[in-house]
Amino acid sequence: MTKSQVTQASLAAGTPAEQAQPAILSHLTISHFALIHHLNMDWHEGFSVITGETGAGKSIMLGALGMLLGARTDAKSIESGQKKCYVEATFQTASLPLQAFFDKHDIDYDGSECVLRRELTDTGKSRAFINDTPVQAARLKELGQMLIDIHSQHQNLLIRQEHFLIHALDTLAGQPEVPARYAEAYAALRCTEQALHDLREQAAKGQAEEEYMRFQHNQLCEANLQEGELETLEAEQQMLSHAEDIQSGLSQAQSLLSDETGTGANVTQSLRQAARLLHNVASHISTAASLAERLESAGIELQDILEEMERTAQRVEYDPARLDFVQSRLDTLYSLMQKHHVQDVQSLVELRESLGERLNQLTNLDDDLAALEKQRAAQAKALAQCAAELTALRQAAGKQLAADLVALLQALGMPHARVALQLTPRQQPDASGADNVTLLFSANKNVPEQDVSLIASGGEIARLMLALKAILARHKSLPTIIFDEIDTGVSGSQAERMAQVMQQMSAHCQVICITHLPQIAACGQHQYRVYKTEDEQGTRSHISELTPAERVEAIAHMLSGTAVTQAAIDNAQALLAHASALPV
């Protein structure tokens, strides 16, 4: 396949008529991280490459980005002799649907730009910020995944993972409402199934305890409990048990205050007489009238007391039968309180009501179970319909994806590549649907298609992932993609074709590729070089954007090794000129 066919293959994968300006990483600041003293770098949209010798610090930069994106931190990452390090990145995000995230977490967002920052101190403590708002590292990670996709060799293994393939199919199907509707139906069914499980457990437990609960409830009902009864009975018991003492006390008190006729004339008459005497002298001393009124009031109160004492005496009567009843009733109440470990009759009443409610619930459990079973059956039917619709979409998307992948793989130097997306029913639907998805692959003419995890080499998987992400880039707003040595196991013309695919991807998202291959480096619109310096302050890593002249030298160095020859420079210039002439 010719190089122009790479473009044709990419176009065959389907390109939207118009797409918003891609989201990009526009600026990156790294301070005191590992060997990086201070980095302040602008980044461009399109396709950029990062080159440099092994060990120059490319992995350090990726480590700093990892810290920014919420990875676990280690104080050992801080530059020697420093107290703190930080990483800060500015993203242009107008094309990404981020407003819901910012609204959900109450973070200011202007719809076009966001700034992520993470700081780490030598004590091991870290702080994270989104648009200067402090957030948890998990929140930073959540947003970071929407902004940067760091594609390492390890991530190539994703193509073997079913959830990744399912996500790809759903994305390419272009009808997000269908998997959303399935997810809603699945969640509803799971909720009902959990309710059924809980109710069945409740029924099983309740049936085992029902007889005892019913006995307790009947016992409490038969007790005819009355609120406040205990206090009343305890007071009556005290009175009946001491009736004779009470009557004697009342009688003696009355005698002290009354004459022999029981009228109280002695004391009350003395009070009235004293009051009259005070009234007689009231005109001569101002306090006499007041004292007389107080005596009169005392006389009235005394008379009331005598009358109340008489009424009380009449009520107090020793009644052995009543005392026996009260004592028996109290024994019943005390026994129930002790049995149920409560302190008052009100608690017994509440227990009685609770037991009654539980018994009623047990009685109605069969009806509730039947209603839930009916609801579950209806939800299972609705879920099956959603699953069937989702499966049909995935089957169609799988056929198109397989055809698009084959076209791109052929363009990437695999002329006999064959791909199929195999969908088989799951034994039980899960949150992702009712489909098992397997990517079948063959790179050779006479070799049948097999599970990609069993047959594909590292270089083949790298090209498969590149092709898949190139297709996804044309159907979805993707974040910035950083390819970390995706070219491992690839060389020569294959590398050039991979570079061309990444170049085409950059029309839809920002692409940054870390590479050791001059063919890929030459295809970048911008090139950055990572290098080390050593001085009295120690070893430090740097990154700088190369000028056109510096790019020639850097690529010549990649071609020739340590010694840059004129032939290498000529070759580098030719490679750059060739790359600039490639169709995009």
C-alpha positions in Angstrom: 0.0 0.0 0.0 1.4 3.4 -0.9 1.7 6.3 1.5 -1.2 8.1 -0.1 -3.3 5.0 0.7 -2.7 5.7 4.4 -4.7 8.9 4.0 -7.4 7.1 2.0 -7.6 4.4 4.6 -8.0 7.0 7.4 -10.7 8.7 5.5 -12.4 5.4 5.0 -12.6 5.1 8.7 -15.2 7.9 8.7 -14.5 11.6 9.4 -17.2 14.0 10.7 -17.9 16.9 8.4 -17.0 19.4 11.0 -15.3 19.2 14.4 -14.7 21.7 17.1 -11.2 22.9 17.8 -9.5 20.1 19.6 -8.7 20.3 23.3 -5.0 20.8 23.9 -2.4 20.9 26.6 -1.2 24.5 26.1 1.3 25.0 28.9 3.2 22.8 31.3 5.2 23.9 34.3 7.3 21.5 36.4 9.3 22.7 39.3 11.8 20.7 41.5 10.6 17.3 40.3 13.3 14.7 40.3 16.1 16.0 38.0 13.9 18.7 36.5 14.8 22.0 38.3 12.3 24.2 36.5 10.5 23.6 33.2 8.2 26.2 31.6 7.0 24.9 28.3 4.3 25.9 25.7 2.7 23.2 23.7 1.0 23.4 20.3 -2.0 21.8 18.8 -1.4 19.2 16.1 1.3 16.5 16.1 4.4 17.0 18.3 7.2 14.6 18.9 9.6 14.3 21.9 13.0 12.9 21.3 16.2 12.4 23.3 18.7 9.8 24.4 17.7 7.0 26.7 17.9 8.2 30.3 17.7 11.9 29.4 14.5 12.4 31.4 11.5 11.6 29.2 10.2 9.2 31.8 10.7 11.9 34.5 8.4 14.2 32.5 5.8 11.5 32.2 6.2 10.8 36.0 5.5 14.5 36.6 2.4 14.3 34.4 1.3 11.2 36.3 1.6 13.1 39.6 -0.5 15.9 38.1 -3.2 13.4 37.0 -3.6 12.0 40.6 -1.1 9.2 40.8 0.3 8.3 44.2 3.1 10.6 45.3 6.4 10.0 47.0 8.5 12.6 48.7 11.5 11.0 47.0 10.3 12.7 43.7 11.3 16.1 45.1 14.6 17.5 43.7 17.4 17.0 46.2 17.8 19.9 48.6 14.2 21.3 47.9 11.2 21.4 50.3 8.5 21.2 47.6 7.8 20.3 44.1 4.8 21.1 41.9 3.4 20.4 38.5 0.9 22.7 36.7 -0.8 22.4 33.4 -3.1 24.6 31.4 -5.6 23.1 29.0 -7.8 24.6 26.3 -11.0 22.7 26.7 -13.7 24.4 24.7 -14.4 21.2 22.7 -14.7 18.9 25.7 -18.1 18.3 27.6 -16.7 19.3 31.0 -19.4 21.7 32.3 -21.3 18.9 34.1 -18.2 17.9 36.0 -17.5 21.4 37.2 -21.1 22.0 38.2 -21.3 18.7 40.1 -18.2 19.6 42.2 -18.9 23.3 42.4 -15.7 24.5 40.7 -15.5 27.7 38.7 -15.2 27.1 35.0 -15.3 29.5 32.1 -15.9 26.8 29.4 -12.7 27.3 27.6 -9.7 26.8 29.9 -8.9 24.9 33.0 -5.7 24.7 35.1 -4.6 21.6 37.1 -2.0 21.9 39.8 -0.5 19.4 42.3 2.0 20.2 45.0 4.1 17.8 47.0 6.1 18.6 50.2 9.1 16.8 51.7 6.8 15.6 54.5 4.9 13.5 51.9 1.8 15.7 52.0 0.3 16.7 48.7 -2.3 19.3 47.6 -4.4 19.4 44.4 -6.1 22.3 42.7 -8.5 22.7 39.8 -8.8 26.4 38.7 -7.2 27.4 42.1 -10.0 25.4 43.9 -8.5 22.8 46.4 -9.7 19.3 45.5 -9.0 15.7 46.5 -6.4 13.9 44.4 -9.2 11.5 43.3 -11.1 14.4 41.8 -8.0 15.6 40.0 -7.5 12.1 38.6 -11.1 12.0 37.4 -10.8 15.2 35.5 -7.2 14.4 34.3 -8.5 11.3 32.6 -10.8 13.5 30.5 -7.9 15.7 29.5 -4.9 13.5 28.9 -4.5 9.9 27.7 -1.0 8.7 28.3 -0.6 5.7 26.0 2.3 3.6 27.1 3.4 0.2 26.0 1.4 -1.2 29.0 -1.7 0.4 27.6 -1.4 -1.7 24.5 -2.8 -4.5 26.6 -6.1 -2.7 26.7 -6.9 -4.1 23.3 -7.1 -7.5 24.9 -9.6 -6.3 27.5 -13.3 -6.7 26.8 -14.5 -3.5 28.6 -12.2 -1.4 26.3 -13.6 -3.1 23.2 -17.1 -2.6 24.4 -16.5 1.1 25.0 -15.0 1.4 21.6 -18.0 -0.2 19.9 -20.5 1.9 21.8 -18.5 5.1 20.9 -18.4 4.2 17.2 -22.1 3.2 17.2 -22.8 6.9 17.7 -26.0 6.5 19.7 -25.0 7.1 23.3 -28.7 7.1 24.4 -28.9 3.3 23.8 -26.2 2.2 26.3 -27.5 4.9 28.6 -31.0 3.5 28.4 -29.5 0.0 29.0 -27.6 1.2 32.0 -30.7 2.7 33.5 -32.7 -0.5 33.0 -29.9 -2.6 34.4 -29.6 -0.4 37.5 -33.4 -0.6 38.0 -33.4 -4.4 37.8 -30.5 -4.7 40.2 -32.3 -2.5 42.6 -35.4 -4.7 42.5 -33.3 -7.9 42.8 -31.6 -6.5 45.9 -35.0 -5.6 47.4 -36.2 -9.1 46.6 -33.2 -10.6 48.2 -33.6 -8.5 51.4 -37.3 -9.3 51.6 -36.7 -13.0 51.2 -34.1 -12.9 54.0 -36.6 -10.9 56.1 -39.3 -13.5 55.4 -37.0 -16.4 56.3 -35.9 -14.8 59.5 -39.3 -13.6 60.3 -40.9 -17.0 59.8 -38.4 -18.6 62.2 -39.2 -15.9 64.9 -42.9 -15.4 64.2 -44.2 -17.9 66.8 -42.1 -16.3 69.6 -42.9 -12.7 68.4 -46.6 -13.6 68.4 -46.4 -15.0 72.0 -44.7 -11.8 73.2 -47.2 -9.6 71.4 -50.1 -11.5 72.9 -48.6 -11.3 76.4 -48.2 -7.6 76.1 -51.7 -7.2 74.7 -53.2 -9.2 77.5 -51.4 -7.0 80.0 -53.7 -4.1 78.9 -50.9 -1.6 79.4 -51.8 2.0 80.2 -49.4 4.9 79.9 -48.7 6.3 83.4 -50.2 3.3 85.1 -47.0 2.3 86.9 -46.6 5.6 88.7 -50.2 5.6 89.8 -50.1 2.1 91.1 -46.9 2.7 93.0 -48.4 5.7 94.7 -51.6 3.7 95.6 -49.5 0.9 97.0 -47.7 3.3 99.3 -50.9 4.7 100.5 -52.6 1.3 101.1 -49.6 -0.2 102.8 -49.4 2.7 105.3 -53.1 3.5 105.7 -53.1 3.3 109.5 -50.1 5.5 109.8 -51.6 8.0 107.4 -54.9 8.2 109.3 -53.1 8.6 112.6 -51.0 11.4 111.3 -53.9 13.2 109.8 -56.0 12.9 113.0 -53.2 14.2 115.2 -52.6 17.1 112.9 -56.3 18.0 112.9 -56.4 17.9 116.7 -53.5 20.3 117.0 -55.3 22.8 114.8 -58.9 22.3 115.9 -60.9 22.3 119.1 -62.8 19.2 120.3 -65.7 19.9 118.0 -63.4 19.7 115.0 -64.2 23.2 113.7 -60.8 24.6 114.2 -62.2 27.4 116.2 -59.3 27.8 118.5 -56.6 28.6 116.0 -58.7 30.3 113.4 -60.5 32.4 116.1 -57.2 33.5 117.5 -56.0 34.5 114.0 -59.2 36.5 113.5 -59.0 38.2 116.9 -55.3 39.1 116.3 -56.3 40.6 112.9 -59.0 42.8 114.5 -56.5 44.1 117.1 -54.1 45.0 114.4 -56.8 46.8 112.4 -57.7 48.8 115.5 -54.1 50.2 115.7 -53.7 50.6 111.9 -54.5 54.3 112.1 -51.5 54.7 114.4 -48.9 52.5 112.6 -48.7 52.0 108.8 -47.6 48.3 109.0 -50.5 47.1 111.1 -53.0 46.9 108.2 -50.7 44.9 106.1 -50.0 42.5 109.0 -53.7 42.2 109.7 -54.4 41.2 106.0 -51.6 38.6 106.2 -53.2 37.1 109.3 -56.6 37.0 107.6 -55.0 35.2 104.6 -53.3 32.7 106.9 -56.7 32.0 108.5 -58.3 31.3 105.2 -55.4 29.0 104.1 -55.5 27.2 107.5 -59.2 26.6 107.0 -58.5 25.1 103.5 -55.8 22.9 104.9 -58.1 21.5 107.6 -60.8 20.8 105.0 -58.3 19.0 102.7 -57.0 16.9 105.6 -60.5 15.8 106.4 -61.2 14.8 102.8 -57.9 12.9 102.6 -58.7 11.1 105.8 -62.0 10.0 104.4 -60.3 8.6 101.3 -57.7 6.6 103.2 -59.0 3.3 104.1 -57.1 0.1 104.7 -58.4 -2.4 102.0 -56.5 -5.7 101.9 -58.2 -6.9 98.7 -57.3 -3.7 96.9 -53.7 -3.9 98.1 -53.4 -7.4 96.9 -54.7 -6.4 93.4 -52.3 -3.4 93.2 -49.4 -5.6 94.3 -50.3 -8.2 91.8 -50.6 -5.7 89.0 -47.2 -4.2 89.9 -45.6 -7.6 89.9 -46.9 -8.1 86.4 -45.6 -4.8 85.1 -42.2 -5.3 86.9 -41.9 -8.8 85.3 -42.6 -7.5 81.8 -40.2 -4.6 82.2 -37.4 -7.0 83.4 -38.1 -9.5 80.7 -37.8 -6.9 77.9 -35.1 -4.9 79.6 -37.0 -1.6 79.7 -37.4 1.0 82.4 -41.0 2.1 82.1 -44.5 1.0 80.8 -44.3 3.4 77.9 -41.4 1.4 76.5 -43.5 -1.8 76.8 -46.3 -0.1 74.9 -43.9 0.9 72.1 -42.5 -2.7 72.0 -46.1 -4.0 71.7 -46.8 -1.7 68.8 -43.5 -2.6 67.1 -44.2 -6.3 67.4 -47.6 -5.7 66.0 -46.2 -3.9 63.0 -43.6 -6.7 62.4 -46.3 -9.3 62.6 -48.4 -7.4 60.1 -45.4 -7.1 57.8 -44.9 -10.9 58.0 -48.5 -11.4 57.1 -48.2 -9.1 54.1 -44.8 -10.5 52.9 -46.3 -12.9 50.5 -48.1 -10.0 48.8 -45.0 -7.9 48.8 -42.9 -10.7 47.3 -45.4 -11.3 44.6 -45.5 -7.6 43.7 -41.7 -7.5 43.5 -41.5 -10.7 41.5 -43.9 -9.2 39.0 -41.9 -5.9 38.9 -38.7 -7.9 38.4 -40.1 -9.8 35.5 -41.3 -6.6 33.8 -37.9 -5.0 34.3 -36.0 -8.1 33.1 -38.1 -8.0 29.9 -37.4 -4.3 29.4 -33.7 -5.0 30.0 -33.7 -7.8 27.4 -35.2 -5.4 24.9 -32.5 -2.8 25.6 -29.8 -5.4 25.5 -31.0 -6.7 22.1 -31.0 -3.1 20.7 -27.5 -2.6 22.1 -26.3 -5.9 20.7 -27.6 -4.9 17.2 -25.8 -1.6 17.4 -22.6 -3.3 18.5 -22.8 -5.8 15.7 -23.1 -3.1 13.1 -20.4 -1.0 14.7 -18.2 -4.1 14.9 -18.4 -4.9 11.2 -17.6 -1.3 10.4 -14.7 -1.2 12.9 -13.2 -4.4 11.6 -13.3 -3.0 8.0 -11.8 0.3 9.1 -9.1 -1.5 11.2 -8.1 -3.7 8.2 -7.8 -0.7 5.9 -5.5 1.1 8.4 -3.5 -1.9 9.3 -2.8 -2.6 5.6 -1.7 1.0 5.3 0.6 0.4 8.3 2.4 -2.4 6.6 0.2 -5.4 7.3 -1.1 -6.3 3.9 -2.7 -9.6 5.0 -4.3 -8.3 8.2 -7.8 -9.6 9.0 -9.9 -8.4 11.9 -13.3 -9.4 13.2 -15.3 -8.3 16.3 -16.9 -11.5 17.7 -20.0 -11.0 19.9 -21.4 -13.9 21.9 -24.2 -13.8 24.5 -23.3 -13.6 28.1 -24.6 -16.2 30.5 -26.0 -13.3 32.6 -26.2 -9.6 31.5 -23.9 -7.2 33.4 -23.6 -3.5 33.6 -22.0 -3.3 30.2 -24.6 -5.4 28.4 -25.4 -8.9 27.3 -22.4 -9.4 25.0 -19.0 -11.0 25.3 -16.8 -9.1 22.9 -13.6 -10.6 21.5 -11.2 -9.1 18.9 -10.1 -11.7 16.4 -7.0 -11.0 14.4 -4.6 -12.5 11.9 -1.6 -10.9 10.3 -0.8 -13.7 7.9 -2.6 -15.0 4.8 -2.9 -18.7 5.8 -3.4 -18.2 9.5 -7.0 -18.2 10.8 -8.3 -15.4 12.9 -7.8 -15.9 16.6 -8.2 -14.0 19.9 -5.7 -11.1 19.6 -4.4 -11.9 23.1 -3.2 -15.3 21.8 -1.7 -14.4 18.4 -0.6 -10.8 18.0 3.0 -9.7 18.6 4.0 -6.6 20.4 4.6 -4.6 17.2 1.2 -5.8 15.8 -0.6 -4.8 19.0 1.0 -1.4 18.9 -0.3 -0.8 15.4 -3.7 -2.2 16.3 -4.0 0.2 19.2 -2.8 3.1 17.0 -5.3 2.3 14.3 -8.1 1.9 16.9 -7.4 5.2 18.5 -7.1 6.9 15.1 -10.7 5.7 14.3 -12.0 6.8 17.8 -10.4 10.2 17.2 -12.7 10.7 14.2 -15.8 9.9 16.1 -15.3 11.4 19.6 -13.8 14.4 21.2 -10.6 12.9 22.6 -8.3 14.4 25.2 -4.6 15.1 24.5 -3.0 11.7 23.6 0.6 11.1 24.6 2.1 8.0 22.9 5.0 6.7 24.9 7.2 4.8 22.5 4.3 3.2 20.7 6.8 2.5 17.9 8.5 -0.2 19.9 9.0 -3.2 17.6 8.4 -1.1 14.5 10.9 0.3 12.1 11.5 1.7 8.6 8.5 2.3 6.4 6.1 1.0 9.0 7.3 3.7 11.4 6.7 6.3 8.7 3.2 5.0 8.2 2.5 5.1 11.9 3.7 8.7 12.0 1.3 9.6 9.2 -1.6 8.0 11.1 -0.7 10.0 14.2 -0.4 13.1 12.0 -3.9 12.5 10.7 -5.2 12.0 14.2 -3.8 15.4 15.2 -6.5 17.0 13.1 -9.0 15.8 15.7 -7.0 15.9 18.9 -3.6 17.0 20.1 -1.0 14.2 19.7 2.4 14.0 21.4 4.6 11.1 20.6 7.8 10.1 22.5 9.9 8.3 20.0 13.4 7.0 19.2 12.7 6.7 15.5 13.8 9.4 13.1 11.0 8.5 10.6 8.4 9.5 13.3 10.3 12.4 14.6 10.5 13.9 11.1 6.7 13.8 10.7 6.0 15.9 13.8 4.9 19.5 13.2 6.8 20.4 16.3 9.8 18.7 18.0 11.0 18.8 21.6 14.3 17.5 22.8 14.9 16.1 26.3 18.5 16.3 27.4 20.7 16.3 30.5 23.3 18.8 31.8 25.8 18.4 34.6 27.3 21.3 36.6 28.4 22.0 40.2 24.7 21.9 41.2 24.4 18.3 39.9 22.6 16.6 37.0 19.5 18.2 35.6 17.0 17.3 32.9 15.7 19.9 30.4 13.3 20.0 27.5 13.3 22.6 24.8 11.4 23.1 21.5 13.8 22.8 18.5 14.2 25.2 15.7 14.2 23.9 12.1 18.0 23.9 12.1 18.1 22.1 15.5 15.6 19.5 14.2 18.0 18.7 11.4 20.8 18.1 13.8 18.7 16.1 16.3 17.3 13.8 13.6 20.8 13.4 12.1 22.0 12.3 15.5 19.1 9.8 15.7 20.2 8.4 12.3 24.0 8.2 12.8 24.4 7.8 16.6 27.1 9.6 18.5 29.0 11.2 15.6 26.9 13.3 13.3 28.2 13.1 9.8 27.4 15.2 6.8 25.7 12.3 5.3 23.5 12.0 8.3 22.7 15.7 8.1 21.8 15.3 4.4 19.7 12.3 5.2 17.9 14.2 8.0 17.1 17.1 5.7 15.8 14.7 3.1 13.7 12.9 5.7 12.2 16.2 6.9 11.5 17.3 3.3 9.9 14.0 2.6 7.8 14.1 5.7 6.5 17.6 4.9 5.4 16.4 1.5 3.4 13.5 2.8 -0.4 13.8 2.4 -2.3 14.5 5.5 
